[in-house]
Amino acid sequence: MLFSLIAKQMKMLIRNKQPLIILLVMPLVLITILSNALGSIMDGGEEAAIQANLLIVDDSSWTQEKEAIKLFLEREGVTGPPLDALLKQFKSSDPVELLKDTILASDEMKKYIAVDYKQTVDLKAARQDENLDGILNIPTDFRLNYIKSAYFNNGNFAELSLYLNQDNDIRASIIQSVLADWQSGYTQSAALLEANLSPQEIMNNLSSVEKIEQVLEANERKIPASIYYTVGMLVMFALYIPAFLAGFALQEVQWKVYDRILLAGVSPILYTLSIFFTGTLVAFIQQAIMLIFGMLVLGIEWISLEGMTVIVVSYSVFVGALSALMTTLQFRTKTEGIANVFNGLFITVFSFLGGSFFNIRDISEVLGKIGDLTPNGATMSAVLSIQKGQDLSVIWPFMFALYILVVVCILLSIVFFPRRGVAE
């Protein structure tokens, strides 16, 4: 009997053009318009945001240090052709030149890091520059000390200083990830040579680009307009489902269909339960269609499908619970006033606070936190969090808030359901 009631309500929804237009056509049209209209603004700003600015301050050069290096090699007993060969080898494996001319000069790396080179600079003033995300200071005699420590196990280890701007963790992480392989190459040269590995190959490891992408993936995948407004319209238009289902249920009361259902032995609780499952099913289908539309038409690559499934199912359950509550309230009041107020006022306010129109946190962090307590805001924040590449565990606080609302809706449905019938 439950399945028969669900099938009946699904047929009523399908045969009515207005719900189909509002629940499916309108959100798809709005997603397309907003994604194209605002895409250049949102996506363009985010493209520039992932490029880090690095300043390299090199107090010396190979030319300036060549004579000191040559003198050191002669004192070590290297003369004649072997001396010339070593100087040539050391010049080709100069870690600073490899960093400048190979690693940071590649086209792929230039997309992520903009580099400026200076020989002398006021470090204190440079570190106050908000436009700089990192400063690499290469001290005087770096190359000489590098050769002494790496190849002759003699002298002080070649050290340098890296200053990162902690105001932007993502850009600082990009710089740090790029320099990691390069630093390991010159700091572990002796051990690498013993293992028949070339420090030059380690420093010249182009997997740094992949590491940058991993940093961006792990920390903050940039959200384009297409993803933002697909999710925003998804959570907004799902809230129209309860009003439609409650309206159909009230029509059945007015047309005496509900009385005939009760005479057929169907309990009011079973009828309300069918509204719950119908709302859940319709919300799930609606969200699936919109996500597939985003993938096929807008080219969105949805990540963390497990997390997306949990969120979509959870939000669908909430829509089902809200459908049951709204049906109960309309049965009790015997008017469509509840649905009209919800559609006209609550959905607009919830959508504003939840961020369906724009990121409310750009206006106020307090409003953003309030928005996360709304069902659509919690769902949208959960989806965007995992689409940024964050861990699945980040969605559980949002899902906890959502399921609290589910329980509240179910309890209120039980409390307010009319005990003495719903007849006019």
Residue pairs with C-beta under 8 A, 6 or more apart in sequence:
1 265
1 266
1 270
2 270
2 273
2 274
2 277
5 261
5 266
5 270
5 271
5 274
5 278
6 274
6 277
6 278
6 281
9 245
9 248
9 274
9 275
9 278
10 278
10 281
10 282
12 248
13 19
13 20
13 244
13 245
13 248
13 278
13 282
14 20
16 244
16 248
19 240
19 244
22 237
22 240
22 244
23 237
23 240
23 241
23 244
23 282
23 286
24 286
24 289
26 237
27 233
27 234
27 236
27 237
27 290
28 290
28 293
30 229
30 233
31 226
31 229
31 230
31 233
31 290
31 293
31 294
31 298
32 297
32 298
34 225
34 229
34 233
35 224
35 225
35 226
35 229
35 230
35 298
38 225
38 229
39 224
39 225
39 226
41 225
42 223
42 224
42 225
42 228
43 222
43 224
43 225
46 222
46 223
46 224
47 222
49 222
50 112
50 170
50 171
50 174
50 216
50 222
51 111
51 112
51 113
51 114
51 171
52 112
52 113
52 114
52 133
52 134
52 168
52 171
52 172
52 174
52 175
53 113
53 114
53 116
53 131
53 132
53 133
53 134
53 171
54 104
54 113
54 114
54 115
54 116
54 132
54 133
54 134
54 135
54 136
54 175
55 115
55 116
55 117
55 118
55 121
55 126
55 132
55 134
55 135
55 136
56 99
56 100
56 115
56 116
56 117
56 118
56 135
56 136
56 138
57 118
57 119
57 120
57 121
57 123
57 126
57 135
57 136
57 137
57 138
58 96
58 117
58 118
58 119
58 138
59 119
59 120
59 137
59 138
59 139
59 140
59 142
60 138
60 139
60 140
60 141
60 142
60 143
61 119
62 91
62 94
62 96
62 97
62 143
65 141
65 142
65 143
65 144
66 87
66 91
68 141
68 144
69 87
69 90
69 143
69 144
69 147
70 83
70 87
72 144
72 147
72 148
73 83
73 86
73 87
74 83
76 152
78 86
90 143
90 147
90 151
91 97
92 200
93 198
93 199
93 200
94 143
95 146
95 182
95 185
95 186
95 199
95 203
96 138
96 142
96 143
98 182
98 200
98 203
98 204
99 179
99 182
99 203
100 115
100 117
102 204
103 109
103 178
103 182
103 203
103 204
103 206
103 208
104 110
104 113
104 115
104 178
106 206
106 209
108 206
108 209
109 178
109 208
109 209
112 174
112 178
112 209
112 212
113 174
113 175
113 178
123 135
123 137
123 163
126 132
126 135
127 135
127 163
130 165
130 167
132 165
133 164
133 165
133 168
133 171
133 172
133 174
133 175
134 162
134 163
134 164
134 165
134 171
134 172
134 175
134 176
135 161
135 162
135 163
136 160
136 161
136 162
136 179
137 160
137 161
137 162
137 163
138 160
139 159
139 160
139 161
142 158
142 160
143 158
145 155
145 156
145 157
145 158
145 159
146 158
146 186
146 189
148 154
148 155
148 156
148 158
149 155
149 156
149 157
149 158
149 189
149 190
150 158
150 186
150 189
150 190
150 193
150 199
151 189
151 190
151 193
153 190
157 187
158 186
162 175
162 176
162 179
164 172
164 175
164 176
165 171
165 172
166 172
169 219
170 215
170 216
170 219
170 220
173 215
173 219
174 212
174 215
174 216
177 208
177 211
177 212
177 214
177 215
178 208
178 211
178 212
180 208
180 211
181 202
181 203
181 205
181 207
181 208
181 211
182 203
182 208
184 202
185 192
185 199
185 200
185 201
185 202
185 203
185 204
185 205
186 199
186 203
188 199
188 202
189 199
192 198
192 199
192 202
193 199
216 222
216 389
217 389
218 389
219 389
220 388
220 389
220 390
221 303
221 387
221 388
221 389
222 388
223 384
223 387
223 388
226 294
226 298
226 299
226 300
227 294
227 300
227 384
227 387
228 359
228 384
230 290
230 291
230 293
230 294
230 298
230 300
231 380
231 383
231 384
231 387
232 351
232 354
232 355
232 356
232 357
232 380
233 290
233 356
234 286
234 287
234 290
234 291
234 383
235 315
235 351
235 354
235 356
235 375
235 376
235 377
235 379
235 380
235 383
236 347
236 350
236 351
236 354
236 356
236 376
237 286
238 283
238 286
238 287
238 315
238 316
238 319
238 376
239 319
239 322
239 342
239 346
239 347
239 350
239 351
239 375
239 376
240 343
240 347
241 279
241 282
241 283
241 286
241 319
241 323
242 279
242 319
242 322
242 323
242 325
242 326
242 327
242 339
242 342
243 326
243 339
243 340
243 342
243 343
245 275
245 278
245 279
245 282
245 323
245 326
245 327
246 275
246 323
246 326
246 327
246 329
246 330
246 338
246 339
247 330
247 336
247 339
249 258
249 271
249 275
249 327
249 330
249 331
250 327
250 330
250 331
250 334
250 335
250 336
251 257
252 258
252 261
253 259
253 331
253 334
253 422
253 423
253 424
254 424
258 271
258 422
259 423
261 271
262 268
262 271
268 417
269 417
272 324
272 327
272 328
272 413
272 417
273 324
275 320
275 323
275 324
275 327
276 320
276 321
276 323
276 324
277 320
278 320
278 323
279 316
279 319
279 320
279 321
279 322
279 323
279 324
280 316
280 317
280 319
280 320
281 316
281 320
282 319
283 315
283 316
283 319
283 320
284 312
284 313
284 316
287 312
287 315
287 316
288 312
291 302
291 308
291 312
294 300
294 302
295 301
295 302
302 308
302 387
303 386
303 387
303 389
304 386
304 387
304 392
306 392
307 382
307 386
307 392
307 395
308 383
308 386
310 395
310 399
311 379
311 382
311 383
311 386
311 395
311 398
311 399
314 379
314 399
314 402
314 403
315 375
315 379
315 402
317 403
317 406
318 375
318 379
318 402
318 403
318 405
318 406
318 409
321 405
321 406
321 409
321 410
321 413
322 375
322 409
324 409
324 410
324 413
325 409
325 410
325 412
325 413
325 416
326 338
326 339
326 342
327 413
328 412
328 413
328 416
328 417
328 418
329 338
329 416
330 336
330 338
330 339
331 417
331 418
331 422
332 416
332 417
332 418
334 422
334 424
350 374
350 375
350 376
350 377
351 357
351 376
352 360
353 360
353 367
353 370
353 371
353 374
353 377
354 360
354 371
354 374
354 376
354 377
354 378
354 379
354 380
355 361
355 368
355 371
355 377
355 380
355 381
356 376
356 380
359 368
360 367
360 368
360 371
361 367
361 368
371 377
371 381
372 378
372 381
372 398
372 401
373 401
375 401
375 402
375 405
378 398
378 399
378 401
378 402
379 398
379 402
381 398
382 394
382 395
382 398
382 399
385 394
385 395
385 398
386 392
386 394
386 395
